[in-house]
Amino acid sequence: MGALSSIVNTAPSLYISLLSITSNPAPWIIIARNEYRKKTITRALGSPYHGCYFLAILIFTFGLVRDHLYQCALFDQPRVPLFPKPFATLVPVLIFAVGQVFVLTSTYTLGITGTFLGDWEPFNAIDNRYERPAGLLITLYVYIVYLIALRYEGPFTDMFYSSRSKVQKEE
């Protein structure tokens, strides 16, 4: 419990990061539902292809902003060694490598349009995130936020893909 007590909860950057994490999935869920029902972006940009690339740029950009705010929050926190010396570097590198394999293989399989029609969580573990107890706590917080978001996004995504599959079978 000593590691958690080292978290500097008076740092504004911590709360700004948590706010950016909390507010990140909601706009994409709202935009996706609006696009599915009303095709607002498709009409505004002239095609679903242009709309998807526009959303990809927005999602990626907002993800970079969120990641920057997260990094700023971690820099304001003290380091507390949680792993012995060789593992303090190896564990984050391994976690980062596995995460990148997931991101790259899913992007390769789904393509840009398939990737950015869903949500992804690109936090980077390489910068000693796990030597800062606040990083572990924020990671848990991200997990909880996305569990809640999936309660809204999951049924919609299931409905979307089952409708799409039904249309493809009829063709």
Backbone as JSON Lines, residues from 0, in Angstrom:
{"i":0,"aa":"M","n":[0.82,-1.19,0.0],"ca":[0.0,0.0,0.0],"c":[0.86,1.26,0.0]}
{"i":1,"aa":"G","n":[2.16,1.12,0.32],"ca":[3.06,2.25,0.32],"c":[3.18,2.91,-1.04]}
{"i":2,"aa":"A","n":[3.16,2.1,-2.1],"ca":[3.27,2.65,-3.45],"c":[2.07,3.53,-3.78]}
{"i":3,"aa":"L","n":[0.88,3.1,-3.43],"ca":[-0.31,3.91,-3.72],"c":[-0.34,5.2,-2.92]}
{"i":4,"aa":"S","n":[0.24,5.16,-1.73],"ca":[0.25,6.38,-0.92],"c":[1.21,7.43,-1.48]}
{"i":5,"aa":"S","n":[2.06,7.03,-2.43],"ca":[3.0,7.99,-3.01],"c":[2.37,8.81,-4.14]}
{"i":6,"aa":"I","n":[1.14,8.51,-4.51],"ca":[0.48,9.24,-5.6],"c":[0.21,10.67,-5.15]}
{"i":7,"aa":"V","n":[0.62,11.6,-5.99],"ca":[0.41,13.02,-5.7],"c":[-0.97,13.39,-6.24]}
{"i":8,"aa":"N","n":[-1.97,13.36,-5.34],"ca":[-3.33,13.62,-5.8],"c":[-3.67,15.1,-5.85]}
{"i":9,"aa":"T","n":[-2.7,15.95,-5.56],"ca":[-2.94,17.39,-5.67],"c":[-2.48,17.93,-7.02]}
{"i":10,"aa":"A","n":[-1.87,17.07,-7.84],"ca":[-1.39,17.51,-9.15],"c":[-2.57,17.67,-10.1]}
{"i":11,"aa":"P","n":[-2.8,18.89,-10.62],"ca":[-3.93,19.09,-11.55],"c":[-3.81,18.21,-12.79]}
{"i":12,"aa":"S","n":[-2.59,17.91,-13.21],"ca":[-2.41,17.1,-14.41],"c":[-3.05,15.71,-14.26]}
{"i":13,"aa":"L","n":[-3.08,15.18,-13.04],"ca":[-3.7,13.88,-12.8],"c":[-5.19,13.95,-13.12]}
{"i":14,"aa":"Y","n":[-5.86,14.98,-12.65],"ca":[-7.3,15.13,-12.86],"c":[-7.63,15.48,-14.31]}
{"i":15,"aa":"I","n":[-6.77,16.26,-14.94],"ca":[-6.97,16.58,-16.36],"c":[-6.85,15.31,-17.19]}
{"i":16,"aa":"S","n":[-5.87,14.47,-16.87],"ca":[-5.69,13.21,-17.58],"c":[-6.91,12.3,-17.37]}
{"i":17,"aa":"L","n":[-7.37,12.19,-16.14],"ca":[-8.54,11.35,-15.85],"c":[-9.78,11.86,-16.59]}
{"i":18,"aa":"L","n":[-9.93,13.18,-16.67],"ca":[-11.07,13.76,-17.4],"c":[-10.97,13.43,-18.89]}
{"i":19,"aa":"S","n":[-9.78,13.53,-19.45],"ca":[-9.62,13.22,-20.88],"c":[-9.89,11.74,-21.16]}
{"i":20,"aa":"I","n":[-9.5,10.87,-20.24],"ca":[-9.75,9.44,-20.39],"c":[-11.25,9.15,-20.28]}
{"i":21,"aa":"T","n":[-11.89,9.79,-19.31],"ca":[-13.32,9.57,-19.1],"c":[-14.14,10.05,-20.29]}
{"i":22,"aa":"S","n":[-13.78,11.2,-20.83],"ca":[-14.59,11.79,-21.89],"c":[-14.22,11.25,-23.26]}
{"i":23,"aa":"N","n":[-13.19,10.43,-23.38],"ca":[-12.76,9.98,-24.7],"c":[-13.74,9.05,-25.41]}
{"i":24,"aa":"P","n":[-14.27,7.99,-24.8],"ca":[-15.12,7.09,-25.58],"c":[-16.51,7.65,-25.9]}
{"i":25,"aa":"A","n":[-17.04,8.52,-25.07],"ca":[-18.41,9.0,-25.25],"c":[-18.66,9.66,-26.61]}
{"i":26,"aa":"P","n":[-17.82,10.6,-27.06],"ca":[-18.1,11.21,-28.36],"c":[-18.11,10.21,-29.51]}
{"i":27,"aa":"W","n":[-17.24,9.2,-29.45],"ca":[-17.18,8.24,-30.55],"c":[-18.42,7.36,-30.57]}
{"i":28,"aa":"I","n":[-18.94,7.03,-29.39],"ca":[-20.18,6.24,-29.32],"c":[-21.34,7.06,-29.89]}
{"i":29,"aa":"I","n":[-21.42,8.32,-29.51],"ca":[-22.49,9.21,-30.0],"c":[-22.36,9.41,-31.51]}
{"i":30,"aa":"I","n":[-21.15,9.68,-31.97],"ca":[-20.92,9.92,-33.4],"c":[-21.24,8.66,-34.2]}
{"i":31,"aa":"A","n":[-20.83,7.5,-33.71],"ca":[-21.09,6.25,-34.43],"c":[-22.59,5.99,-34.56]}
{"i":32,"aa":"R","n":[-23.31,6.19,-33.48],"ca":[-24.76,5.97,-33.54],"c":[-25.43,6.98,-34.47]}
{"i":33,"aa":"N","n":[-25.0,8.22,-34.42],"ca":[-25.55,9.24,-35.31],"c":[-25.25,8.9,-36.77]}
{"i":34,"aa":"E","n":[-24.03,8.48,-37.02],"ca":[-23.64,8.15,-38.39],"c":[-24.44,6.94,-38.9]}
{"i":35,"aa":"Y","n":[-24.63,5.98,-38.05],"ca":[-25.38,4.79,-38.45],"c":[-26.83,5.15,-38.81]}
{"i":36,"aa":"R","n":[-27.42,6.01,-38.0],"ca":[-28.84,6.34,-38.2],"c":[-29.07,7.45,-39.23]}
{"i":37,"aa":"K","n":[-28.21,8.48,-39.21],"ca":[-28.49,9.66,-40.03],"c":[-27.47,9.92,-41.13]}
{"i":38,"aa":"K","n":[-26.34,9.26,-41.08],"ca":[-25.28,9.44,-42.1],"c":[-24.83,10.9,-42.22]}
{"i":39,"aa":"T","n":[-24.74,11.6,-41.11],"ca":[-24.39,13.02,-41.1],"c":[-23.01,13.27,-41.72]}
{"i":40,"aa":"I","n":[-22.02,12.53,-41.27],"ca":[-20.65,12.74,-41.77],"c":[-20.54,12.3,-43.23]}
{"i":41,"aa":"T","n":[-21.18,11.2,-43.56],"ca":[-21.16,10.73,-44.95],"c":[-21.72,11.79,-45.89]}
{"i":42,"aa":"R","n":[-22.85,12.37,-45.51],"ca":[-23.45,13.42,-46.36],"c":[-22.56,14.66,-46.4]}
{"i":43,"aa":"A","n":[-22.0,15.04,-45.27],"ca":[-21.18,16.26,-45.21],"c":[-19.91,16.13,-46.04]}
{"i":44,"aa":"L","n":[-19.32,14.93,-46.06],"ca":[-18.05,14.74,-46.76],"c":[-18.19,14.03,-48.1]}
{"i":45,"aa":"G","n":[-19.4,13.62,-48.44],"ca":[-19.65,13.08,-49.77],"c":[-19.55,11.58,-49.94]}
{"i":46,"aa":"S","n":[-18.96,10.9,-48.97],"ca":[-18.88,9.43,-49.08],"c":[-18.54,8.83,-47.72]}
{"i":47,"aa":"P","n":[-18.94,7.58,-47.51],"ca":[-18.58,6.92,-46.25],"c":[-17.07,6.75,-46.11]}
{"i":48,"aa":"Y","n":[-16.39,6.57,-47.22],"ca":[-14.94,6.41,-47.23],"c":[-14.26,7.67,-46.67]}
{"i":49,"aa":"H","n":[-14.66,8.84,-47.18],"ca":[-14.09,10.1,-46.68],"c":[-14.47,10.32,-45.22]}
{"i":50,"aa":"G","n":[-15.7,9.97,-44.87],"ca":[-16.14,10.1,-43.48],"c":[-15.33,9.26,-42.53]}
{"i":51,"aa":"C","n":[-15.02,8.03,-42.94],"ca":[-14.24,7.14,-42.09],"c":[-12.82,7.66,-41.9]}
{"i":52,"aa":"Y","n":[-12.21,8.13,-42.98],"ca":[-10.86,8.67,-42.85],"c":[-10.85,9.95,-42.01]}
{"i":53,"aa":"F","n":[-11.89,10.75,-42.13],"ca":[-12.02,11.95,-41.29],"c":[-12.09,11.54,-39.82]}
{"i":54,"aa":"L","n":[-12.92,10.54,-39.52],"ca":[-13.02,10.06,-38.14],"c":[-11.71,9.44,-37.67]}
{"i":55,"aa":"A","n":[-11.01,8.74,-38.56],"ca":[-9.72,8.14,-38.2],"c":[-8.75,9.22,-37.76]}
{"i":56,"aa":"I","n":[-8.7,10.32,-38.52],"ca":[-7.81,11.43,-38.17],"c":[-8.21,12.03,-36.83]}
{"i":57,"aa":"L","n":[-9.52,12.24,-36.62],"ca":[-9.98,12.8,-35.35],"c":[-9.66,11.87,-34.17]}
{"i":58,"aa":"I","n":[-9.98,10.6,-34.31],"ca":[-9.75,9.64,-33.23],"c":[-8.26,9.55,-32.91]}
{"i":59,"aa":"F","n":[-7.44,9.48,-33.93],"ca":[-6.0,9.39,-33.73],"c":[-5.48,10.65,-33.05]}
{"i":60,"aa":"T","n":[-5.93,11.83,-33.51],"ca":[-5.48,13.1,-32.94],"c":[-5.91,13.23,-31.49]}
{"i":61,"aa":"F","n":[-7.18,12.95,-31.21],"ca":[-7.64,13.03,-29.82],"c":[-6.94,11.99,-28.94]}
{"i":62,"aa":"G","n":[-6.61,10.84,-29.52],"ca":[-5.85,9.84,-28.78],"c":[-4.46,10.36,-28.42]}
{"i":63,"aa":"L","n":[-3.82,11.08,-29.36],"ca":[-2.51,11.66,-29.06],"c":[-2.6,12.71,-27.96]}
{"i":64,"aa":"V","n":[-3.65,13.52,-28.01],"ca":[-3.85,14.53,-26.95],"c":[-4.05,13.82,-25.61]}
{"i":65,"aa":"R","n":[-4.92,12.81,-25.59],"ca":[-5.16,12.05,-24.35],"c":[-3.87,11.44,-23.84]}
{"i":66,"aa":"D","n":[-3.06,10.85,-24.74],"ca":[-1.81,10.23,-24.33],"c":[-0.82,11.27,-23.79]}
{"i":67,"aa":"H","n":[-0.8,12.44,-24.41],"ca":[0.08,13.52,-23.93],"c":[-0.33,13.95,-22.52]}
{"i":68,"aa":"L","n":[-1.62,14.12,-22.3],"ca":[-2.1,14.5,-20.97],"c":[-1.77,13.43,-19.93]}
{"i":69,"aa":"Y","n":[-1.87,12.19,-20.35],"ca":[-1.52,11.07,-19.48],"c":[-0.03,11.11,-19.13]}
{"i":70,"aa":"Q","n":[0.79,11.35,-20.14],"ca":[2.23,11.43,-19.92],"c":[2.57,12.59,-18.98]}
{"i":71,"aa":"C","n":[1.92,13.74,-19.17],"ca":[2.15,14.89,-18.28],"c":[1.78,14.53,-16.84]}
{"i":72,"aa":"A","n":[0.67,13.81,-16.68],"ca":[0.25,13.4,-15.33],"c":[1.29,12.49,-14.7]}
{"i":73,"aa":"L","n":[1.86,11.58,-15.48],"ca":[2.86,10.67,-14.92],"c":[4.15,11.4,-14.57]}
{"i":74,"aa":"F","n":[4.54,12.39,-15.37],"ca":[5.76,13.13,-15.06],"c":[5.63,13.92,-13.76]}
{"i":75,"aa":"D","n":[4.41,14.23,-13.36],"ca":[4.19,14.94,-12.1],"c":[4.13,14.0,-10.9]}
{"i":76,"aa":"Q","n":[4.31,12.72,-11.14],"ca":[4.22,11.72,-10.08],"c":[5.61,11.17,-9.74]}
{"i":77,"aa":"P","n":[5.81,10.76,-8.49],"ca":[7.1,10.19,-8.13],"c":[7.25,8.77,-8.67]}
{"i":78,"aa":"R","n":[8.5,8.37,-8.89],"ca":[8.78,7.0,-9.29],"c":[8.95,6.15,-8.03]}
{"i":79,"aa":"V","n":[8.39,4.97,-8.11],"ca":[8.55,4.0,-7.03],"c":[8.9,2.68,-7.71]}
{"i":80,"aa":"P","n":[10.11,2.17,-7.49],"ca":[10.49,0.92,-8.16],"c":[9.58,-0.22,-7.71]}
{"i":81,"aa":"L","n":[8.89,-0.82,-8.67],"ca":[7.98,-1.93,-8.36],"c":[8.57,-3.27,-8.77]}
{"i":82,"aa":"F","n":[9.56,-3.24,-9.67],"ca":[10.19,-4.46,-10.18],"c":[11.69,-4.4,-9.91]}
{"i":83,"aa":"P","n":[12.34,-5.55,-9.74],"ca":[13.8,-5.55,-9.65],"c":[14.41,-5.01,-10.94]}
{"i":84,"aa":"K","n":[15.64,-4.57,-10.87],"ca":[16.31,-3.84,-11.95],"c":[16.11,-4.4,-13.36]}
{"i":85,"aa":"P","n":[16.41,-5.65,-13.66],"ca":[16.26,-6.04,-15.07],"c":[14.8,-6.05,-15.53]}
{"i":86,"aa":"F","n":[13.88,-6.33,-14.63],"ca":[12.47,-6.41,-14.99],"c":[11.82,-5.03,-15.11]}
{"i":87,"aa":"A","n":[12.42,-4.02,-14.5],"ca":[11.88,-2.66,-14.57],"c":[11.86,-2.14,-16.0]}
{"i":88,"aa":"T","n":[12.75,-2.67,-16.84],"ca":[12.77,-2.31,-18.26],"c":[12.09,-3.4,-19.09]}
{"i":89,"aa":"L","n":[12.36,-4.66,-18.78],"ca":[11.85,-5.76,-19.6],"c":[10.33,-5.88,-19.58]}
{"i":90,"aa":"V","n":[9.71,-5.74,-18.41],"ca":[8.25,-5.9,-18.32],"c":[7.53,-4.83,-19.14]}
{"i":91,"aa":"P","n":[7.85,-3.53,-18.99],"ca":[7.17,-2.55,-19.84],"c":[7.42,-2.75,-21.33]}
{"i":92,"aa":"V","n":[8.65,-3.13,-21.7],"ca":[8.96,-3.36,-23.12],"c":[8.14,-4.54,-23.64]}
{"i":93,"aa":"L","n":[8.03,-5.6,-22.87],"ca":[7.24,-6.76,-23.27],"c":[5.77,-6.4,-23.41]}
{"i":94,"aa":"I","n":[5.22,-5.67,-22.45],"ca":[3.82,-5.25,-22.52],"c":[3.6,-4.35,-23.73]}
{"i":95,"aa":"F","n":[4.51,-3.43,-23.98],"ca":[4.42,-2.56,-25.14],"c":[4.45,-3.37,-26.44]}
{"i":96,"aa":"A","n":[5.38,-4.33,-26.53],"ca":[5.51,-5.14,-27.74],"c":[4.23,-5.95,-28.0]}
{"i":97,"aa":"V","n":[3.7,-6.57,-26.97],"ca":[2.46,-7.33,-27.13],"c":[1.33,-6.41,-27.57]}
{"i":98,"aa":"G","n":[1.21,-5.24,-26.96],"ca":[0.18,-4.28,-27.34],"c":[0.31,-3.85,-28.79]}
{"i":99,"aa":"Q","n":[1.55,-3.61,-29.24],"ca":[1.76,-3.2,-30.62],"c":[1.43,-4.32,-31.6]}
{"i":100,"aa":"V","n":[1.7,-5.56,-31.2],"ca":[1.31,-6.69,-32.05],"c":[-0.21,-6.71,-32.22]}
{"i":101,"aa":"F","n":[-0.94,-6.5,-31.13],"ca":[-2.4,-6.45,-31.22],"c":[-2.86,-5.32,-32.13]}
{"i":102,"aa":"V","n":[-2.31,-4.12,-31.93],"ca":[-2.71,-2.96,-32.73],"c":[-2.37,-3.17,-34.2]}
{"i":103,"aa":"L","n":[-1.13,-3.58,-34.49],"ca":[-0.7,-3.73,-35.88],"c":[-1.42,-4.86,-36.61]}
{"i":104,"aa":"T","n":[-1.6,-6.0,-35.93],"ca":[-2.28,-7.12,-36.6],"c":[-3.76,-6.81,-36.82]}
{"i":105,"aa":"S","n":[-4.39,-6.14,-35.86],"ca":[-5.81,-5.8,-36.08],"c":[-5.94,-4.74,-37.17]}
{"i":106,"aa":"T","n":[-5.03,-3.78,-37.21],"ca":[-5.07,-2.76,-38.27],"c":[-4.81,-3.42,-39.62]}
{"i":107,"aa":"Y","n":[-3.88,-4.34,-39.69],"ca":[-3.59,-5.05,-40.93],"c":[-4.81,-5.85,-41.39]}
{"i":108,"aa":"T","n":[-5.43,-6.55,-40.44],"ca":[-6.57,-7.39,-40.77],"c":[-7.8,-6.57,-41.15]}
{"i":109,"aa":"L","n":[-8.08,-5.52,-40.38],"ca":[-9.3,-4.74,-40.59],"c":[-9.12,-3.6,-41.58]}
{"i":110,"aa":"G","n":[-7.88,-3.16,-41.8],"ca":[-7.64,-1.99,-42.62],"c":[-7.95,-0.72,-41.83]}
{"i":111,"aa":"I","n":[-7.69,0.43,-42.44],"ca":[-7.92,1.7,-41.75],"c":[-9.41,1.87,-41.45]}
{"i":112,"aa":"T","n":[-10.26,1.59,-42.42],"ca":[-11.69,1.81,-42.2],"c":[-12.22,0.88,-41.12]}
{"i":113,"aa":"G","n":[-11.82,-0.36,-41.11],"ca":[-12.28,-1.28,-40.08],"c":[-11.73,-0.94,-38.71]}
{"i":114,"aa":"T","n":[-10.5,-0.5,-38.67],"ca":[-9.87,-0.15,-37.39],"c":[-10.56,1.05,-36.75]}
{"i":115,"aa":"F","n":[-10.82,2.08,-37.55],"ca":[-11.34,3.3,-36.97],"c":[-12.86,3.36,-36.93]}
{"i":116,"aa":"L","n":[-13.5,2.26,-37.28],"ca":[-14.93,2.16,-37.02],"c":[-15.13,1.59,-35.62]}
{"i":117,"aa":"G","n":[-14.05,1.2,-34.99],"ca":[-14.09,0.72,-33.61],"c":[-13.23,1.63,-32.77]}
{"i":118,"aa":"D","n":[-13.02,1.25,-31.54],"ca":[-12.21,2.06,-30.65],"c":[-10.99,1.25,-30.27]}
{"i":119,"aa":"W","n":[-9.92,1.91,-29.95],"ca":[-8.71,1.26,-29.52],"c":[-8.06,2.12,-28.46]}
{"i":120,"aa":"E","n":[-7.18,1.52,-27.7],"ca":[-6.61,2.21,-26.55],"c":[-5.1,2.17,-26.67]}
{"i":121,"aa":"P","n":[-4.48,3.25,-27.2],"ca":[-3.06,3.19,-27.55],"c":[-2.09,3.64,-26.47]}
{"i":122,"aa":"F","n":[-2.46,3.55,-25.2],"ca":[-1.51,3.99,-24.18],"c":[-0.21,3.22,-24.31]}
{"i":123,"aa":"N","n":[0.86,3.91,-24.07],"ca":[2.19,3.37,-24.26],"c":[2.78,3.02,-22.89]}
{"i":124,"aa":"A","n":[3.27,1.81,-22.75],"ca":[3.81,1.36,-21.47],"c":[5.32,1.51,-21.39]}
{"i":125,"aa":"I","n":[5.95,2.01,-22.41],"ca":[7.41,1.99,-22.49],"c":[8.09,3.01,-21.57]}
{"i":126,"aa":"D","n":[7.44,4.11,-21.25],"ca":[8.09,5.19,-20.49],"c":[7.96,5.01,-18.98]}
{"i":127,"aa":"N","n":[8.3,3.83,-18.5],"ca":[8.31,3.56,-17.06],"c":[6.95,3.81,-16.41]}
{"i":128,"aa":"R","n":[5.92,3.55,-17.13],"ca":[4.56,3.73,-16.61],"c":[4.35,2.92,-15.34]}
{"i":129,"aa":"Y","n":[4.96,1.74,-15.29],"ca":[4.72,0.86,-14.16],"c":[5.66,1.14,-12.99]}
{"i":130,"aa":"E","n":[6.52,2.14,-13.12],"ca":[7.31,2.56,-11.98],"c":[6.61,3.7,-11.25]}
{"i":131,"aa":"R","n":[5.49,4.1,-11.75],"ca":[4.74,5.18,-11.12],"c":[3.39,4.61,-10.71]}
{"i":132,"aa":"P","n":[3.14,4.53,-9.42],"ca":[1.87,3.97,-8.96],"c":[0.65,4.67,-9.59]}
{"i":133,"aa":"A","n":[0.77,5.94,-9.89],"ca":[-0.34,6.64,-10.54],"c":[-0.61,6.01,-11.91]}
{"i":134,"aa":"G","n":[0.42,5.54,-12.61],"ca":[0.24,4.89,-13.9],"c":[-0.58,3.61,-13.77]}
{"i":135,"aa":"L","n":[-0.31,2.85,-12.72],"ca":[-1.08,1.63,-12.47],"c":[-2.53,1.97,-12.14]}
{"i":136,"aa":"L","n":[-2.71,3.0,-11.32],"ca":[-4.06,3.41,-10.94],"c":[-4.83,3.94,-12.16]}
{"i":137,"aa":"I","n":[-4.17,4.72,-12.99],"ca":[-4.83,5.23,-14.2],"c":[-5.15,4.09,-15.15]}
{"i":138,"aa":"T","n":[-4.28,3.09,-15.24],"ca":[-4.55,1.93,-16.08],"c":[-5.82,1.22,-15.61]}
{"i":139,"aa":"L","n":[-5.97,1.05,-14.32],"ca":[-7.19,0.46,-13.77],"c":[-8.39,1.33,-14.09]}
{"i":140,"aa":"Y","n":[-8.22,2.64,-13.97],"ca":[-9.3,3.58,-14.27],"c":[-9.73,3.47,-15.74]}
{"i":141,"aa":"V","n":[-8.75,3.38,-16.65],"ca":[-9.05,3.21,-18.09],"c":[-9.86,1.95,-18.29]}
{"i":142,"aa":"Y","n":[-9.47,0.88,-17.63],"ca":[-10.19,-0.38,-17.75],"c":[-11.65,-0.21,-17.32]}
{"i":143,"aa":"I","n":[-11.88,0.46,-16.22],"ca":[-13.24,0.67,-15.72],"c":[-14.04,1.55,-16.68]}
{"i":144,"aa":"V","n":[-13.43,2.64,-17.17],"ca":[-14.11,3.53,-18.11],"c":[-14.52,2.77,-19.36]}
{"i":145,"aa":"Y","n":[-13.63,1.95,-19.89],"ca":[-13.95,1.21,-21.1],"c":[-14.94,0.08,-20.85]}
{"i":146,"aa":"L","n":[-14.95,-0.5,-19.66],"ca":[-15.99,-1.47,-19.32],"c":[-17.36,-0.81,-19.37]}
{"i":147,"aa":"I","n":[-17.45,0.39,-18.81],"ca":[-18.71,1.14,-18.83],"c":[-19.07,1.51,-20.27]}
{"i":148,"aa":"A","n":[-18.1,2.01,-21.03],"ca":[-18.36,2.39,-22.43],"c":[-18.83,1.19,-23.24]}
{"i":149,"aa":"L","n":[-18.27,0.02,-22.99],"ca":[-18.67,-1.17,-23.74],"c":[-20.11,-1.59,-23.45]}
{"i":150,"aa":"R","n":[-20.64,-1.2,-22.31],"ca":[-22.05,-1.49,-22.03],"c":[-22.95,-0.75,-23.01]}
{"i":151,"aa":"Y","n":[-22.5,0.39,-23.5],"ca":[-23.26,1.15,-24.49],"c":[-22.85,0.78,-25.91]}
{"i":152,"aa":"E","n":[-21.56,0.62,-26.11],"ca":[-21.05,0.36,-27.44],"c":[-21.27,-1.08,-27.88]}
{"i":153,"aa":"G","n":[-21.14,-2.03,-26.96],"ca":[-21.25,-3.45,-27.3],"c":[-22.55,-3.83,-27.98]}
{"i":154,"aa":"P","n":[-23.71,-3.54,-27.38],"ca":[-24.97,-3.91,-28.02],"c":[-25.16,-3.23,-29.38]}
{"i":155,"aa":"F","n":[-24.72,-1.99,-29.49],"ca":[-24.83,-1.28,-30.77],"c":[-23.96,-1.94,-31.83]}
{"i":156,"aa":"T","n":[-22.72,-2.27,-31.45],"ca":[-21.8,-2.91,-32.39],"c":[-22.34,-4.28,-32.81]}
{"i":157,"aa":"D","n":[-22.85,-5.05,-31.86],"ca":[-23.44,-6.35,-32.19],"c":[-24.59,-6.2,-33.17]}
{"i":158,"aa":"M","n":[-25.47,-5.23,-32.93],"ca":[-26.6,-4.99,-33.8],"c":[-26.12,-4.58,-35.19]}
{"i":159,"aa":"F","n":[-25.13,-3.71,-35.24],"ca":[-24.6,-3.23,-36.52],"c":[-24.06,-4.39,-37.34]}
{"i":160,"aa":"Y","n":[-23.2,-5.22,-36.74],"ca":[-22.59,-6.31,-37.49],"c":[-23.59,-7.4,-37.85]}
{"i":161,"aa":"S","n":[-24.58,-7.67,-36.99],"ca":[-25.58,-8.67,-37.36],"c":[-26.45,-8.16,-38.5]}
{"i":162,"aa":"S","n":[-26.79,-6.87,-38.5],"ca":[-27.55,-6.28,-39.62],"c":[-26.73,-6.33,-40.89]}
{"i":163,"aa":"R","n":[-25.47,-6.0,-40.78],"ca":[-24.58,-6.01,-41.95],"c":[-24.43,-7.42,-42.51]}
{"i":164,"aa":"S","n":[-24.29,-8.39,-41.62],"ca":[-24.15,-9.77,-42.03],"c":[-25.42,-10.26,-42.73]}
{"i":165,"aa":"K","n":[-26.58,-9.86,-42.21],"ca":[-27.85,-10.25,-42.82],"c":[-27.98,-9.67,-44.23]}
{"i":166,"aa":"V","n":[-27.58,-8.41,-44.41],"ca":[-27.63,-7.76,-45.73],"c":[-26.68,-8.45,-46.7]}
{"i":167,"aa":"Q","n":[-25.49,-8.81,-46.23],"ca":[-24.51,-9.47,-47.09],"c":[-25.0,-10.86,-47.52]}
{"i":168,"aa":"K","n":[-25.71,-11.58,-46.64],"ca":[-26.24,-12.89,-46.98],"c":[-27.35,-12.77,-48.03]}
{"i":169,"aa":"E","n":[-28.12,-11.69,-47.94],"ca":[-29.22,-11.48,-48.89],"c":[-28.71,-11.11,-50.28]}
{"i":170,"aa":"E","n":[-27.5,-10.54,-50.35],"ca":[-26.92,-10.14,-51.65],"c":[-26.34,-11.27,-52.35]}
